[in-house]
Amino acid sequence: MQHNTTYTIGFAAAVCVVCSIFVAGSAVGLKDLQVANAILDKQKKVLVVTGLMQEGEKWPADKITQAFETNIIPKLIDLKTGDYTDGDAKTYDQRKASKDPERSSEAPDNKAKVARVPNKALVYQVMKNNAVDMLVLPVEGKGLWSTLYGFIALDKDANTIKGLTFYEHGETPGLGGEVDNPKWKSLWPGRKAFDVNGKPAIKVIKGQAGPVAQAPHAVDGLSGATITSRGVGDLVQFWIGAHGFGPYLSKFKQRGS
């Protein structure tokens, strides 16, 4: 059966409208689930970087949430002063705040290519026997193709690295994407974030750094991914430095909490 042009265009338009309504409805309907999954994924990454959950383990959502809420206390700090501040740390979206001119400030020129820093930042305190046993700090910075978002865990001395992990990036699989490789991440624990003068010193070098005892401030570079490797070192240094969590870490060392 032949249809005229008007009918064809009208039919196509109707199909497009119906499809757009379906897609929009699905997006709205799934938004809460997507938000919940994103929160759950971050909780999982925090548990993994602290060693409370092993890489590759498959836990049900309720177990992840229970382990997180039992062992970890999220807190908000004033990034410039390093003091604790008010606000709901459980629902605070640091990435969103970083993009809001009213809740962030322009970052000084830096190798990690961080454009803005939030006025308030999240710190995750891992508790043991009612005392802070470990700190987890959100970190981000440019690799080769993308911005890498992750967490670095520091021991209660606020210097010894306990772990590093990323939960989002777009680096090349098999090259820069090796930041997800458990073998490479296992090189970080035990390294020192700061030198004897309290200056950020940890870096990712080209080639092999050697064991912790011989190279406390260096980590092996990723083969074939020099720019991504350098980016990881730069972003860690930025966030533990003066324009990141440096003021907080300095005060934490003094008060121990």
SEDREN-6992 format. One record per residue (C-alpha): y, z, x; residue in one letter; residue number from 0. Coordinates in Angstrom, 3 decimals. Layout:
<nodes>
+----------+----------+----------+------+-----+
:    north :       up :     east : type : seq :
+----------+----------+----------+------+-----+
:        Y :        Z :        X :    A : NUM :
...
+----------+----------+----------+------+-----+
</nodes>
This chain:
<nodes>
+----------+----------+----------+------+-----+
:    north :       up :     east : type : seq :
+----------+----------+----------+------+-----+
:    0.000 :    0.000 :    0.000 :    M :   0 :
:    3.398 :   -0.969 :    1.358 :    Q :   1 :
:    6.332 :    1.446 :    1.135 :    H :   2 :
:    9.987 :    0.632 :    1.558 :    N :   3 :
:   12.084 :    1.952 :    4.424 :    T :   4 :
:   13.763 :    4.622 :    2.314 :    T :   5 :
:   10.412 :    6.082 :    1.271 :    Y :   6 :
:    9.131 :    6.125 :    4.866 :    T :   7 :
:   12.238 :    7.847 :    6.196 :    I :   8 :
:   12.209 :   10.349 :    3.335 :    G :   9 :
:    8.546 :   11.158 :    3.815 :    F :  10 :
:    9.014 :   11.633 :    7.575 :    A :  11 :
:   12.011 :   13.887 :    6.963 :    A :  12 :
:   10.037 :   15.989 :    4.487 :    A :  13 :
:    7.184 :   16.412 :    6.960 :    V :  14 :
:    9.670 :   17.460 :    9.667 :    C :  15 :
:   11.281 :   20.030 :    7.361 :    V :  16 :
:    7.931 :   21.505 :    6.337 :    V :  17 :
:    6.768 :   21.671 :    9.968 :    C :  18 :
:   10.031 :   23.259 :   11.150 :    S :  19 :
:    9.800 :   25.904 :    8.427 :    I :  20 :
:    6.199 :   26.631 :    9.434 :    F :  21 :
:    7.073 :   26.896 :   13.132 :    V :  22 :
:   10.146 :   29.048 :   12.476 :    A :  23 :
:    8.164 :   31.298 :   10.161 :    G :  24 :
:    5.402 :   31.696 :   12.714 :    S :  25 :
:    7.915 :   32.541 :   15.452 :    A :  26 :
:    9.579 :   35.210 :   13.308 :    V :  27 :
:    6.278 :   36.588 :   12.121 :    G :  28 :
:    4.867 :   36.838 :   15.633 :    L :  29 :
:    8.027 :   38.206 :   17.285 :    K :  30 :
:    7.044 :   41.868 :   16.934 :    D :  31 :
:    3.585 :   41.109 :   18.311 :    L :  32 :
:    5.085 :   39.210 :   21.247 :    Q :  33 :
:    7.435 :   42.100 :   22.049 :    V :  34 :
:    4.565 :   44.592 :   21.839 :    A :  35 :
:    2.416 :   42.462 :   24.142 :    N :  36 :
:    5.247 :   42.159 :   26.664 :    A :  37 :
:    5.679 :   45.951 :   26.724 :    I :  38 :
:    1.925 :   46.430 :   27.060 :    L :  39 :
:    1.773 :   43.960 :   29.964 :    D :  40 :
:    4.526 :   45.810 :   31.827 :    K :  41 :
:    2.775 :   49.123 :   31.246 :    Q :  42 :
:   -0.398 :   47.603 :   32.653 :    K :  43 :
:    1.429 :   46.318 :   35.746 :    K :  44 :
:    2.979 :   49.741 :   36.348 :    V :  45 :
:   -0.455 :   51.361 :   36.099 :    L :  46 :
:   -1.916 :   48.794 :   38.509 :    V :  47 :
:    0.828 :   49.146 :   41.125 :    V :  48 :
:    0.345 :   52.920 :   41.140 :    T :  49 :
:   -3.436 :   52.659 :   41.445 :    G :  50 :
:   -4.017 :   54.374 :   38.092 :    L :  51 :
:   -5.636 :   51.142 :   36.930 :    M :  52 :
:   -7.549 :   48.744 :   39.150 :    Q :  53 :
:   -6.596 :   45.090 :   39.516 :    E :  54 :
:   -8.661 :   42.949 :   37.163 :    G :  55 :
:   -9.812 :   45.790 :   34.932 :    E :  56 :
:   -9.900 :   45.014 :   31.218 :    K :  57 :
:   -8.658 :   47.942 :   29.154 :    W :  58 :
:   -8.026 :   48.004 :   25.400 :    P :  59 :
:   -4.378 :   48.324 :   24.394 :    A :  60 :
:   -4.664 :   51.941 :   23.253 :    D :  61 :
:   -6.177 :   53.029 :   26.579 :    K :  62 :
:   -3.357 :   51.348 :   28.528 :    I :  63 :
:   -0.724 :   53.010 :   26.353 :    T :  64 :
:   -2.414 :   56.404 :   26.570 :    Q :  65 :
:   -2.752 :   56.240 :   30.366 :    A :  66 :
:    0.878 :   55.189 :   30.697 :    F :  67 :
:    2.273 :   57.877 :   28.390 :    E :  68 :
:    0.077 :   60.575 :   29.934 :    T :  69 :
:    0.978 :   59.900 :   33.557 :    N :  70 :
:    4.342 :   58.161 :   33.646 :    I :  71 :
:    7.854 :   59.136 :   32.593 :    I :  72 :
:   10.448 :   56.340 :   32.426 :    P :  73 :
:   13.996 :   57.420 :   33.192 :    K :  74 :
:   17.402 :   55.774 :   33.207 :    L :  75 :
:   19.724 :   56.076 :   36.168 :    I :  76 :
:   23.282 :   55.050 :   36.920 :    D :  77 :
:   22.580 :   52.431 :   39.559 :    L :  78 :
:   25.844 :   52.980 :   41.451 :    K :  79 :
:   25.672 :   56.771 :   41.683 :    T :  80 :
:   21.914 :   57.274 :   41.615 :    G :  81 :
:   22.268 :   59.995 :   38.980 :    D :  82 :
:   20.165 :   60.264 :   35.857 :    Y :  83 :
:   21.991 :   59.100 :   32.748 :    T :  84 :
:   21.592 :   59.101 :   28.995 :    D :  85 :
:   19.831 :   56.463 :   26.930 :    G :  86 :
:   16.363 :   55.647 :   25.615 :    D :  87 :
:   14.376 :   54.650 :   28.691 :    A :  88 :
:   11.345 :   53.728 :   26.594 :    K :  89 :
:   13.125 :   50.903 :   24.804 :    T :  90 :
:   15.662 :   49.923 :   27.469 :    Y :  91 :
:   15.555 :   46.246 :   28.443 :    D :  92 :
:   16.855 :   46.074 :   32.014 :    Q :  93 :
:   16.634 :   42.277 :   32.254 :    R :  94 :
:   18.657 :   41.874 :   29.078 :    K :  95 :
:   21.240 :   44.372 :   30.309 :    A :  96 :
:   21.583 :   42.456 :   33.593 :    S :  97 :
:   22.683 :   39.371 :   31.670 :    K :  98 :
:   25.249 :   41.253 :   29.577 :    D :  99 :
:   28.706 :   41.319 :   31.255 :    P : 100 :
:   29.514 :   44.568 :   29.433 :    E : 101 :
:   26.413 :   46.314 :   30.747 :    R : 102 :
:   26.215 :   44.866 :   34.244 :    S : 103 :
:   28.323 :   43.838 :   37.215 :    S : 104 :
:   28.310 :   40.920 :   39.590 :    E : 105 :
:   26.130 :   41.511 :   42.623 :    A : 106 :
:   27.584 :   40.950 :   46.086 :    P : 107 :
:   26.311 :   37.941 :   47.998 :    D : 108 :
:   22.696 :   38.676 :   48.916 :    N : 109 :
:   19.652 :   36.906 :   50.340 :    K : 110 :
:   17.570 :   37.713 :   47.261 :    A : 111 :
:   20.046 :   35.681 :   45.186 :    K : 112 :
:   20.397 :   38.409 :   42.598 :    V : 113 :
:   23.378 :   37.379 :   40.482 :    A : 114 :
:   24.043 :   40.537 :   38.479 :    R : 115 :
:   22.882 :   44.147 :   38.535 :    V : 116 :
:   22.677 :   46.410 :   35.466 :    P : 117 :
:   24.881 :   49.472 :   35.180 :    N : 118 :
:   21.800 :   51.430 :   34.189 :    K : 119 :
:   18.367 :   50.862 :   35.699 :    A : 120 :
:   14.837 :   52.001 :   34.959 :    L : 121 :
:   12.796 :   54.276 :   37.197 :    V : 122 :
:    9.185 :   55.145 :   36.414 :    Y : 123 :
:    8.110 :   58.559 :   37.659 :    Q : 124 :
:    4.383 :   59.066 :   38.111 :    V : 125 :
:    3.593 :   62.714 :   37.467 :    M : 126 :
:    0.898 :   64.908 :   39.011 :    K : 127 :
:    0.627 :   68.662 :   38.448 :    N : 128 :
:    4.050 :   68.630 :   36.749 :    N : 129 :
:    5.734 :   67.128 :   39.796 :    A : 130 :
:    6.796 :   63.606 :   40.719 :    V : 131 :
:    4.002 :   62.070 :   42.781 :    D : 132 :
:    5.221 :   58.477 :   42.952 :    M : 133 :
:    8.145 :   56.252 :   41.965 :    L : 134 :
:    7.949 :   52.756 :   40.508 :    V : 135 :
:   11.028 :   50.543 :   40.703 :    L : 136 :
:   11.611 :   47.199 :   38.957 :    P : 137 :
:   12.462 :   44.425 :   41.448 :    V : 138 :
:   13.464 :   40.793 :   41.101 :    E : 139 :
:   14.738 :   37.936 :   43.215 :    G : 140 :
:   14.424 :   34.262 :   43.989 :    K : 141 :
:   11.348 :   32.689 :   45.519 :    G : 142 :
:   11.075 :   28.937 :   46.079 :    L : 143 :
:   10.983 :   27.672 :   42.489 :    W : 144 :
:   11.598 :   30.703 :   40.368 :    S : 145 :
:   12.798 :   34.243 :   39.954 :    T : 146 :
:   10.029 :   36.737 :   40.625 :    L : 147 :
:    9.910 :   39.890 :   38.492 :    Y : 148 :
:    7.779 :   42.827 :   39.516 :    G : 149 :
:    7.435 :   46.441 :   40.560 :    F : 150 :
:    7.265 :   48.301 :   43.855 :    I : 151 :
:    5.703 :   51.753 :   44.031 :    A : 152 :
:    6.851 :   54.362 :   46.547 :    L : 153 :
:    5.167 :   57.630 :   47.433 :    D : 154 :
:    6.919 :   60.919 :   46.694 :    K : 155 :
:    8.608 :   60.692 :   50.102 :    D : 156 :
:   10.542 :   57.712 :   48.641 :    A : 157 :
:    9.643 :   55.730 :   51.752 :    N : 158 :
:    5.912 :   54.999 :   51.980 :    T : 159 :
:    4.965 :   51.952 :   49.928 :    I : 160 :
:    2.040 :   52.470 :   47.576 :    K : 161 :
:    1.923 :   49.002 :   46.053 :    G : 162 :
:    3.732 :   45.837 :   45.013 :    L : 163 :
:    2.998 :   43.548 :   42.083 :    T : 164 :
:    4.680 :   40.817 :   40.055 :    F : 165 :
:    4.374 :   40.266 :   36.323 :    Y : 166 :
:    6.326 :   37.019 :   36.024 :    E : 167 :
:    7.147 :   34.100 :   38.306 :    H : 168 :
:    6.834 :   30.326 :   38.522 :    G : 169 :
:    5.791 :   29.847 :   42.133 :    E : 170 :
:    3.332 :   27.121 :   43.147 :    T : 171 :
:   -0.332 :   28.087 :   42.505 :    P : 172 :
:   -2.254 :   28.397 :   45.767 :    G : 173 :
:    0.949 :   28.710 :   47.817 :    L : 174 :
:    3.819 :   30.932 :   46.684 :    G : 175 :
:    1.652 :   31.904 :   43.735 :    G : 176 :
:   -0.455 :   33.876 :   46.202 :    E : 177 :
:    1.932 :   36.796 :   45.607 :    V : 178 :
:   -0.635 :   37.565 :   42.873 :    D : 179 :
:   -3.538 :   37.588 :   45.329 :    N : 180 :
:   -5.026 :   41.118 :   45.510 :    P : 181 :
:   -5.858 :   40.565 :   49.191 :    K : 182 :
:   -2.202 :   39.963 :   50.053 :    W : 183 :
:   -0.992 :   42.807 :   47.868 :    K : 184 :
:   -3.428 :   45.129 :   49.648 :    S : 185 :
:   -1.393 :   44.655 :   52.855 :    L : 186 :
:    1.577 :   46.572 :   51.415 :    W : 187 :
:    0.283 :   50.128 :   50.875 :    P : 188 :
:    1.124 :   52.438 :   53.757 :    G : 189 :
:    4.054 :   50.368 :   55.059 :    R : 190 :
:    7.435 :   52.043 :   55.330 :    K : 191 :
:   10.363 :   50.844 :   53.251 :    A : 192 :
:   13.009 :   52.384 :   55.532 :    F : 193 :
:   13.499 :   52.829 :   59.264 :    D : 194 :
:   14.225 :   56.171 :   60.955 :    V : 195 :
:   17.911 :   55.787 :   60.134 :    N : 196 :
:   17.246 :   55.327 :   56.432 :    G : 197 :
:   18.042 :   51.616 :   56.411 :    K : 198 :
:   15.884 :   49.156 :   54.430 :    P : 199 :
:   13.461 :   47.743 :   56.990 :    A : 200 :
:   10.406 :   46.344 :   55.212 :    I : 201 :
:   10.091 :   42.574 :   55.563 :    K : 202 :
:    7.611 :   39.753 :   55.220 :    V : 203 :
:    7.219 :   37.912 :   58.510 :    I : 204 :
:    5.872 :   34.498 :   59.399 :    K : 205 :
:    2.295 :   34.917 :   60.611 :    G : 206 :
:    0.351 :   38.140 :   60.903 :    Q : 207 :
:    2.017 :   41.529 :   61.139 :    A : 208 :
:   -1.052 :   43.538 :   62.040 :    G : 209 :
:   -2.206 :   46.950 :   60.755 :    P : 210 :
:    0.166 :   49.585 :   59.386 :    V : 211 :
:    0.082 :   51.688 :   62.554 :    A : 212 :
:    1.284 :   48.757 :   64.659 :    Q : 213 :
:    3.728 :   47.246 :   62.171 :    A : 214 :
:    4.910 :   49.868 :   59.658 :    P : 215 :
:    7.835 :   47.711 :   58.500 :    H : 216 :
:    6.223 :   44.246 :   58.373 :    A : 217 :
:    3.798 :   42.416 :   56.087 :    V : 218 :
:    1.919 :   39.171 :   56.752 :    D : 219 :
:    3.589 :   36.055 :   55.412 :    G : 220 :
:    1.845 :   33.802 :   52.916 :    L : 221 :
:    0.379 :   30.728 :   54.602 :    S : 222 :
:    2.235 :   27.598 :   53.497 :    G : 223 :
:    4.764 :   29.580 :   51.473 :    A : 224 :
:    7.458 :   30.595 :   53.940 :    T : 225 :
:   10.333 :   30.537 :   51.452 :    I : 226 :
:    8.476 :   32.573 :   48.825 :    T : 227 :
:    7.389 :   35.064 :   51.491 :    S : 228 :
:   10.920 :   35.445 :   52.743 :    R : 229 :
:   12.124 :   35.796 :   49.171 :    G : 230 :
:    9.762 :   38.693 :   48.500 :    V : 231 :
:   10.995 :   40.518 :   51.582 :    G : 232 :
:   14.620 :   39.848 :   50.648 :    D : 233 :
:   14.252 :   41.033 :   47.052 :    L : 234 :
:   12.512 :   44.255 :   48.078 :    V : 235 :
:   15.220 :   44.984 :   50.640 :    Q : 236 :
:   17.939 :   44.317 :   48.085 :    F : 237 :
:   16.537 :   46.657 :   45.453 :    W : 238 :
:   15.867 :   49.557 :   47.814 :    I : 239 :
:   19.287 :   49.045 :   49.386 :    G : 240 :
:   22.827 :   50.184 :   48.659 :    A : 241 :
:   23.388 :   47.817 :   45.717 :    H : 242 :
:   20.031 :   48.570 :   44.152 :    G : 243 :
:   18.117 :   51.857 :   44.020 :    F : 244 :
:   19.382 :   53.063 :   47.415 :    G : 245 :
:   21.718 :   55.763 :   46.009 :    P : 246 :
:   18.991 :   57.054 :   43.705 :    Y : 247 :
:   16.334 :   57.138 :   46.436 :    L : 248 :
:   18.696 :   58.970 :   48.761 :    S : 249 :
:   19.370 :   61.681 :   46.159 :    K : 250 :
:   15.699 :   61.838 :   45.208 :    F : 251 :
:   14.786 :   62.609 :   48.810 :    K : 252 :
:   17.288 :   65.472 :   48.806 :    Q : 253 :
:   16.262 :   67.050 :   45.525 :    R : 254 :
:   12.613 :   65.913 :   45.320 :    G : 255 :
:   12.855 :   65.005 :   41.658 :    S : 256 :
+----------+----------+----------+------+-----+
</nodes>
